[in-house]
Amino acid sequence: MKNFLDENFLLQTDTAQKLYHEHAAKMPIIDYHCHLIPSMVANDHQFKTLTEIWLGGDHYKWRAMRTNGIDEKYCTGKDTSDWEKFEKWAETVPYTMRNPLYHWTHLELKTGFGIEKLLSPTTARDIYDECTAKLQTPEYSARNIMRKYNVEAVCTTDDPVDTLEHHIKTRKDGFEIKMLPTWRPDKAIAVEVPANFRAYMEQLSAVSGVNISSYDDMLSALRKRHDFFAEQGCKLSDHGTEEFYAEDYTDAEIKAIFNKVYGGKELTKQEILQFKSAVMVEGAIMDWEKGWTQQFHYGVIRNNNTRLFSALGPDTGFDSIGTFQTAKAMAKFLDRLDTNDKLAKTIIYNLNPSDNEMIATMIGCFQDGTLAGKIQFGSGWWFLDQKDGMEKQMNALSVLGLLSRFVGMLTDSRSFLSYPRHEYFRRTLCNLLGDDVEKGLLPHQELPFIGRMVENISYNNAKEFFKF
């Protein structure tokens, strides 16, 4: 019987243990997609309690607590104390067994605070007090936590209208860990509600200095902001979307659609799809011109619970995996760019695991030999960001592509305690490869190469791919 969360956690063979301890564990972290709050890095934020750093904004935990019968006031309530919220989370943890939250919770307590006790109602007070006390010390400031986990670079997620003032301050402070912005222009294609789109155009106009009254003006304003992001070190874009958009359109049609929605009129479904298709192509061309990497996170249905969304807003735990027939649109979108020789480096993340093999074969259609792994199948994302999801993603990529050229893991998190997700991924990767060696599916005499492969997937591939 193996001990829970010992040094060989998730590592089921001697070879897996060798690969992890001698190769994966030592590699720095490049967290190329996250949702950290930039001001916390810029101001070297000191967290007041364990609840603030661990439960604030964590809809994964909120979903589990609600499922466990915990009242909403202990999840998102403003009048509930930090201790009361943590106490209810501790009450829930034992019920999360076989959910990745159980692993993440104890891995974060161990690596972050040196606590190896299991979290439960009986240990909650001691763990809360010990961690909260440590968080008051300089060792646990936002920047020092990043140093503790051997982080080399992080890429935040930023709207084109963001000032990036916190990225600028962090760089000027001389902080050795790079915090780079990522271009996230989702609101520029959100034309479903005309009033919201018009308000966003006004924001974009103000920050860009471009008077926006036409589609061409909008593109000019976006390009100015795109240039500004590049000046601040941005090397990636990211798009959160239900599916890919690749409708046919003419320039005249898109200009007319812009005028219609800008003027406050609702668009037809076809007009919405055409506009999204056009703007995403224009953005992709901007990325290609600058040598950026474009990322697409697709397959989610957001805000399914109208009542609770109305009360609590977005990103509070009411999203789900979606089912979309998007393969043809994905192919058409990528082909449209490739035909004009303007297809940037690309990473595609899916939320529905039924798309794994489709994506693994799709990316192979657009590899052009200009660099290794130009088109990437992104790591297991969101609901798939766990052992089973990671293994399925890597198995599909292995069978239908080149796992060895994979750029690896990211946190996709707002929490400064989420860096152990990289360790979790690396252990899973080493276990996968180690098991193959032990079964004779990979040659034992090639262990030096497999060790380098682990190091590359953990760090080197991302370092080379993004040019950080």
Secondary structure, 3 states (H helix, E strand, C coil): CCCCCCCCCCCCCHHHHHHHHHHHCCCCEEECCCCCCHHHHHCCCCCCCHHHHHCCCCHHHHHHHHHCCCCHHHCCCCCCCHHHHHHHHHHHHHHHCCCHHHHHHHHHHHHHHCCCCCCCCCCHHHHHHHHHHHHCCHHHCHHHHHHHCCEEEEECCECCCCCCHHHHHHHHCCCCCEEECCECCHHHHCCCCHHHHHHHHHHHHHHHCCCCCCHHHHHHHHHHHHHHHHHCCCCEEEEEECCCCCCCCCHHHHHHHHHHHHCCCCCCHHHHHHHHHHHHHHHHHHHHHHCCEEEEEECEECCCCHHHHHHHCCCCCCCEECCCCCHHHHHHHHHHHHHCCCCCEEEEEECCHHHHHHHHHHHHHHCCCCCCCCEEECCCCHHHCCHHHHHHHHHHHHHHCCHHHCCCCCCCCCCCCCCHHHHHHHHHHHHHHHHHHHCCCCCHHHHHHHHHHHHHHHHHHHHHHHCC
